[in-house]
Amino acid sequence: MPFLVSTSAARTIQRALVSALFFFMMPDRSIGATSEAAAIEVPRTLEDYLQRSQNANPDLQAFAARYEAARERVPQAAALPDPTLQVTHFVESVQTRTGPQENIIMLGQRLPWFGRLSGRKDAASAEAEAIHYAYEARQLMLARMVGTVFYDYGYLGKALELTAQNLALLERLAPIVEERARTGSSLNNLLRLRVEIGKLRDRLQTLQQKRHQLSAQLTALMALPGGDVLPWPEWSPSEIATLAPSDRDALLMAVDAGNPELLMLERKVASAAARVELARLETRPDFTIGLNYIQIGSPTVNPTTPDAGRDPRGITLAVNLPVWNSRTSSTRREAAATRRASESELTDRRNQLRADTLSSLSILDDAMRRVSLYEDELLPLARQAVENTSSAYEGDRATLLELIDSERSQLDLELQLWRAYADAAQQRVTLQSLANRPL
């Protein structure tokens, strides 16, 4: 707010000049200004940021590739073992009644016990589904990270603008205070004003450095090229709203039923259960069936013997004997312990997510309370105090310190209001990501 004007037209003109000064002081080197990123649309809104990050983030692409790899393990788990082919050649032929044996050819196929292949398939399918839900959870986590930094970046833009406005107004006041000091007024007022201007300049520089940090975080999350500063995001307080009690209950139910982290852990429990059954089947034997073919050479000893020179064939049936109980027992205990661990992890994560949801709702309530307090009560009073103190200072009825204090109080309240806006918006993003709802 201006200090030394009284009409609304003058205030409007001054506000426009201050805004122009702010933008000249803060050059906006966006990624769109570089030739390398000329073909990339510069993100502005939260929707732009989310879409870009979901499409380009390499960590998300890695999760997608892991899910694709996990799906390919399912048919591998359901497939039979490869058959075996064995060929035996006699260096010295064994003479038999029908002739000399030259070669023995054996073809065998191992057949796991009933239910073992389907159990392996179920376990692999559950693990692939768990990775799919992990991929979804990563998508939501990325959206939550982008949304949080997005609103921090938006708040920073407002903080820079308000600080620059306040600095410009104090600098406009400096010539008047200097003139009064030359005409005999207290020099302490001028010194105090210069101290206040120096503090605001320092704050402005700190905020400018903070901009580079947040811009770098967003650039990394969206996998944007180059290291230029992103333009200020477009957002408004209209993007936030309170939640009705019925919405809160539905939100808690949605977190419990649709959060991908819980779905991922449920599939891990299912995979562990399938492996418990597989461990039980370790005590069952596998079968191997085979065909034998023996090549007989020309009979020279007993050429008149019946079936002389005829190649015999046979069928083989083999059964492995799982007699080492220590191994099978250990396998069952390992599978049971893994299942218990997965179930406990699921229960713990469900409790944590519920606590995170309630905590986020509490932060949202507090942010909306602050919005109402600052917007409806405190800021109107602070603006009126600035108006009154400005008029009183012009008429020598108030000191410069009173004017600076009232202006600083208004600036602090405006910053806290925008911080409350950003906090509320961040919690809405958090709640929507926890409930797996569209952002």
Steps between C-alpha positions, in 0.01 A plus 500: 500500500630851425603733779454854379195506278143555592286443190406160355617603151846586627514170686409308185771674299756439770408132528552459126838672519608276789395186311695617197802567720473152646508332161792711383688411817430128451588403141323181404744272318273208424586183317297622206768758427767245410535351156544151646159510666323702233284203406401429863191673628583688818283367786292758680205339677500207739343286228790584267753411768331169580461398138861579420634313803285193438614480139870577540620411851769230458438344841138440401613349173725265697201380703305440180787291362514295823130425470546392139782268608288356783216417259741299286589284802143366526510270191848391606369387838209309344713315242615140533871433546690443178510138385832318505659305218776255585709310244736216600745364245683174574868525420504121523165356401325274746408176332144386571287214377351714222821675405759757621372817676644813335301800638238566766275806456290615798239784496356606837251757630471602863145553628461693827247385757139606447449866589864597502498674160174683573641607836811641337282685250281643778805619692658661194169662401455646848857633494440659159179662628689625805755668273214649297353654815849616600514675164165668573621597846809655345281696259302643793814569700646687205178699461509581871862615482430713191188651657679583824794671329264666250310681775821583686623655176172686453514633855859611444387704200240676714754557779745656255230722354375620839853556631597693187188715534579578862861582414395732219261684729766552765744622235237752385477618858878552535522840319228642725672380817834637375342836432353510849838407647661795316235735639572403859302180554658214694775318309402180676196470276717496189738245651212274600352524150831407340533202733151385403579541129820298545311221675243482221772492236665214685171312519445556131841354417432196720167442326669530161748228597214285626342532157800332339476211747130432444534543126780243494283253692210541259731475199636169630154361576380586150826395330528834322821586313728786595545681828300817440251631753140395444235770461266565787213249516140600449278430798237675708333458840188375320676165455443411866179425686391354830388140538157408632477233775354252251795565268741426783338165576501410130863606480604270784312212339663573164846496657432164662350348184689658214843610614745321268753445779242293688400317183868428434545354848181296465642342186824432686297317764331300223837414350629391840190283549563334164858431601380345828298254294799439275712428806244244615521331161877464543425176684331361189708324235547602138466250220714450194373304204725404214546300182806277441623392157793259455673471165608142421770426242503219247480161677804292417499254788139376490352625173218244512376602846142640502499887497870498414613852400172660613531824705322470839296785655393564857310736735662642813326630813708668772399653831720727713491427870476810728641319800714784641249634749732773631495677164123478444422600858729801474332599174155489662613703800661761274181535293283530811727767651498695172121491498478626858744780418293606198178500705660708776641742245154540347342570839770749593478685169119518526534659844764743376292607200198559718714711734645689201148568372376628835813711539455649154135575576607675819757710314238586238255609771764719660595653165138582420460648849799725437366597159172607658675684785745695284271562204185601687629651825866587538598626154211750471602636840868516400419682175286749688782550749741575213255751354455673833871503583587634154255789539623567853865500386423749226348724763787447749266315735689167476865407500687322225546198727125467536463517123769238442352270766152521350638434151707207625196356678297515179779334301532218756125436496488495121787252493330283761176509299673374186688243707164376630370485140802293399474271804134430429568429133788267589281304739233460234764350272618275784148378580418433137820302455435298815147416383617426142270764358564706184706813558 
